[in-house]
């Protein structure tokens, strides 16, 4: 008895979609833990900011001093809690600040051990060439977010944004948050000298938080443009379907 074999696919048939393992467990866990942590910290931080919505440089700042920025009064639907309660907002903020700091430390240790940083996020000189930057910018403007030769590779804008968040913005938020704590200032007085005073630390804390919020907004827009179902599934299961234009 002979077994019939299926006819070969036509030469012009589109390639079969590929599903690859894209995100490791540590990346997925840190991503979703951060999603909850940052959401709570931004909301509680806005409540704290409402208590004194003026920012200064230097060691001191009060109602009659000239601020470099007067922020708006944030409405209750974006603050945590929804009603004004400074004590509860501080408790939420400080609790999740610990989650943010220790989860970042754990993620850095794991990513160094499995070479995620060296393999995926290392920025090389050729990545920063004018030709490469212009090429990646044109690809983004055309909504082509993946290199057909290597769909899993991070482009230069992804690398720079992730390096900015992981190594600059989040550490700056943690250190400036510590610098605003009287107890930490007594234990580590060099923190105030590092940032030029408590009010300067508060201003840098606000700038870093604003930068992180901007990153989140751009990140969500790009996820929607790249295909939200595929992107969210890859961050839940690690499995990512290579887009047809990259396959």
C-alpha positions as CSV (number, residue, x, y, z in Angstrom):
1,X,0.0,0.0,0.0
2,X,1.3,3.4,-0.9
3,X,0.8,6.6,1.1
4,X,-0.2,9.6,-0.9
5,X,1.9,12.6,-0.4
6,X,0.5,16.1,-0.5
7,X,1.5,18.1,-3.6
8,X,4.2,20.6,-3.2
9,X,3.2,24.2,-2.4
10,X,3.2,26.6,-5.4
11,X,6.4,28.6,-5.8
12,X,4.5,31.8,-5.3
13,X,2.7,30.7,-2.2
14,X,3.3,33.0,0.8
15,X,5.6,31.6,3.5
16,X,3.9,29.9,6.5
17,X,3.7,32.1,9.6
18,X,6.4,31.4,12.1
19,X,5.9,31.5,15.9
20,X,9.1,32.0,17.9
21,X,10.0,32.2,21.6
22,X,10.7,35.9,22.1
23,X,10.5,36.9,25.7
24,X,12.0,35.0,28.6
25,X,10.1,34.5,31.9
26,X,12.1,37.1,33.8
27,X,11.3,39.8,31.2
28,X,7.6,38.9,31.2
29,X,7.3,38.9,35.0
30,X,9.1,42.2,35.3
31,X,7.0,43.7,32.6
32,X,3.7,42.9,34.2
33,X,4.9,43.7,37.8
34,X,6.1,47.0,36.5
35,X,2.8,47.7,34.8
36,X,1.0,47.5,38.1
37,X,3.8,49.2,40.1
38,X,4.2,52.2,37.8
39,X,0.4,52.7,37.6
40,X,0.1,52.9,41.3
41,X,3.2,55.0,41.8
42,X,2.1,57.6,39.2
43,X,-1.4,57.9,40.7
44,X,-0.2,58.2,44.3
45,X,2.6,60.5,43.2
46,X,0.1,62.9,41.7
47,X,-1.8,63.0,45.0
48,X,1.5,63.8,46.8
49,X,2.2,66.5,44.1
50,X,-1.2,68.1,44.7
51,X,-0.2,68.8,48.3
52,X,2.4,71.3,47.0
53,X,2.3,71.6,43.2
54,X,5.5,73.8,42.9
55,X,9.0,72.7,42.1
56,X,12.2,74.4,43.0
57,X,16.0,74.0,42.6
58,X,18.3,73.8,45.6
59,X,17.9,72.9,49.2
60,X,14.8,74.8,50.1
61,X,11.5,75.8,48.6
62,X,8.2,77.1,50.2
63,X,5.1,79.0,49.2
64,X,6.8,82.4,49.0
65,X,9.8,81.2,47.0
66,X,9.9,81.4,43.2
67,X,9.4,77.9,41.6
68,X,10.8,76.9,38.3
69,X,7.5,75.1,37.5
70,X,4.0,75.3,38.8
71,X,2.2,72.1,38.0
72,X,-1.6,71.8,37.5
73,X,-4.0,70.4,40.2
74,X,-4.5,66.8,39.1
75,X,-8.1,65.7,39.1
76,X,-9.3,62.8,41.3
77,X,-9.8,60.4,38.4
78,X,-6.1,60.1,37.8
79,X,-4.9,60.1,41.4
80,X,-4.6,57.3,44.0
81,X,-6.7,57.5,46.2
82,X,-9.5,59.1,44.2
83,X,-10.1,61.6,47.1
84,X,-7.4,63.7,48.6
85,X,-5.6,61.8,51.3
86,X,-1.9,62.6,51.6
87,X,-1.2,59.9,54.2
88,X,-2.7,57.1,52.2
89,X,-1.0,58.3,49.0
90,X,2.4,58.2,50.7
91,X,1.8,54.7,52.1
92,X,1.0,53.4,48.6
93,X,3.9,55.3,47.1
94,X,6.5,54.1,49.5
95,X,5.2,50.5,49.5
96,X,5.4,50.2,45.7
97,X,8.7,52.1,45.6
98,X,10.2,49.1,47.4
99,X,8.6,46.8,44.8
100,X,10.1,48.9,42.0
101,X,13.6,49.0,43.5
102,X,13.9,45.3,44.4
103,X,12.2,44.1,41.2
104,X,14.7,46.2,39.1
105,X,17.6,44.7,41.1
106,X,16.4,41.2,40.5
107,X,15.8,41.8,36.8
108,X,19.3,43.3,36.4
109,X,20.9,40.3,38.0
110,X,18.9,37.8,35.9
111,X,19.5,39.8,32.7
112,X,23.2,39.9,33.3
113,X,23.3,36.1,34.1
114,X,21.3,35.1,30.9
115,X,23.2,37.8,28.8
116,X,19.9,39.5,27.8
117,X,21.6,42.9,28.2
118,X,24.7,42.0,26.2
119,X,22.8,40.1,23.5
120,X,19.7,42.3,23.0
121,X,20.3,45.8,24.5
122,X,24.0,46.5,23.8
123,X,24.3,49.7,21.8
124,X,27.2,49.5,19.2
125,X,28.8,52.4,17.4
126,X,27.4,51.2,14.1
127,X,23.9,51.4,15.6
128,X,24.4,55.1,16.2
129,X,25.6,55.9,12.6
130,X,23.5,58.5,10.8
131,X,22.6,56.0,8.1
132,X,21.3,53.5,10.6
133,X,19.3,56.0,12.6
134,X,17.8,57.4,9.4
135,X,17.0,53.9,8.1
136,X,15.2,52.9,11.4
137,X,13.3,56.2,11.5
138,X,12.0,55.7,8.0
139,X,11.0,52.1,8.9
140,X,9.1,53.4,11.9
141,X,7.3,56.0,9.9
142,X,6.3,53.3,7.5
143,X,5.0,51.2,10.4
144,X,7.6,48.5,9.7
145,X,9.0,47.7,13.2
146,X,10.9,44.5,12.5
147,X,14.0,43.7,10.5
148,X,13.1,41.0,8.0
149,X,16.6,39.5,8.3
150,X,16.3,39.2,12.1
151,X,12.7,39.9,13.3
152,X,13.6,39.4,17.0
153,X,16.4,42.0,17.0
154,X,15.8,45.3,18.8
155,X,16.2,48.3,16.6
156,X,18.3,51.3,17.8
157,X,15.3,53.3,19.1
158,X,14.1,50.3,21.2
159,X,17.6,49.9,22.5
160,X,18.0,53.5,23.5
161,X,14.6,53.8,25.1
162,X,15.0,50.6,27.1
163,X,18.5,51.6,28.2
164,X,17.1,55.1,29.2
165,X,14.4,53.5,31.3
166,X,16.3,50.7,32.9
167,X,19.6,52.4,33.6
168,X,18.7,56.1,34.0
169,X,15.0,56.9,34.6
170,X,14.1,54.2,37.2
171,X,17.4,54.4,39.1
172,X,17.0,58.3,39.2
173,X,13.5,57.9,40.6
174,X,14.7,55.5,43.3
175,X,17.7,57.6,44.3
176,X,15.9,60.9,44.3
177,X,13.1,59.3,46.3
178,X,15.6,58.2,48.9
179,X,17.1,61.7,48.9
180,X,13.7,63.2,49.9
181,X,13.5,60.9,53.0
182,X,14.8,62.6,56.2
183,X,15.7,59.2,57.6
184,X,17.9,58.3,54.5
185,X,19.4,61.8,54.6
186,X,20.6,61.2,58.1
187,X,22.0,57.8,57.2
188,X,23.4,58.8,53.7
189,X,24.0,62.6,53.8
190,X,25.9,62.3,50.5
191,X,22.5,61.8,48.7
192,X,21.6,65.4,49.2
193,X,25.0,66.6,47.9
194,X,24.7,64.3,44.9
195,X,21.5,66.0,43.8
196,X,22.1,69.5,45.0
197,X,19.5,69.6,47.8
198,X,16.1,68.1,48.7
199,X,14.2,70.4,46.3
200,X,16.5,69.6,43.4
201,X,16.0,65.9,44.2
202,X,12.2,66.5,44.1
203,X,12.5,68.3,40.7
204,X,14.6,65.5,39.2
205,X,12.2,62.9,40.6
206,X,9.3,64.7,38.8
207,X,11.3,65.0,35.5
208,X,12.2,61.2,35.6
209,X,8.6,60.3,36.4
210,X,7.4,62.5,33.5
211,X,10.0,60.8,31.2
212,X,8.8,57.4,32.2
213,X,5.2,58.4,31.7
214,X,6.1,59.6,28.2
215,X,7.8,56.3,27.5
216,X,4.7,54.4,28.5
217,X,2.4,56.4,26.3
218,X,4.7,56.0,23.2
219,X,5.1,52.3,24.1
220,X,1.4,51.7,24.1
221,X,0.9,53.5,20.9
222,X,3.5,51.4,19.2
223,X,2.1,48.2,20.6
224,X,-1.3,49.1,19.0
225,X,0.3,50.0,15.7
226,X,2.4,46.8,15.7
227,X,-0.6,44.5,16.4
228,X,-1.8,44.5,20.0
229,X,-3.0,40.9,20.1
230,X,0.3,39.5,18.9
231,X,2.4,41.8,21.1
232,X,0.4,41.2,24.3
233,X,0.3,37.4,23.7
234,X,4.1,37.4,23.4
235,X,4.4,39.2,26.7
236,X,2.0,36.7,28.3
237,X,3.3,33.4,26.9
238,X,6.7,34.4,25.4
239,X,5.5,33.2,22.0
240,X,5.5,35.8,19.2
241,X,4.1,35.3,15.7
242,X,6.5,36.8,13.1
243,X,4.6,39.4,11.0
244,X,4.1,38.5,7.4
245,X,6.3,41.4,6.1
246,X,9.2,40.1,8.3
247,X,8.6,36.4,7.7
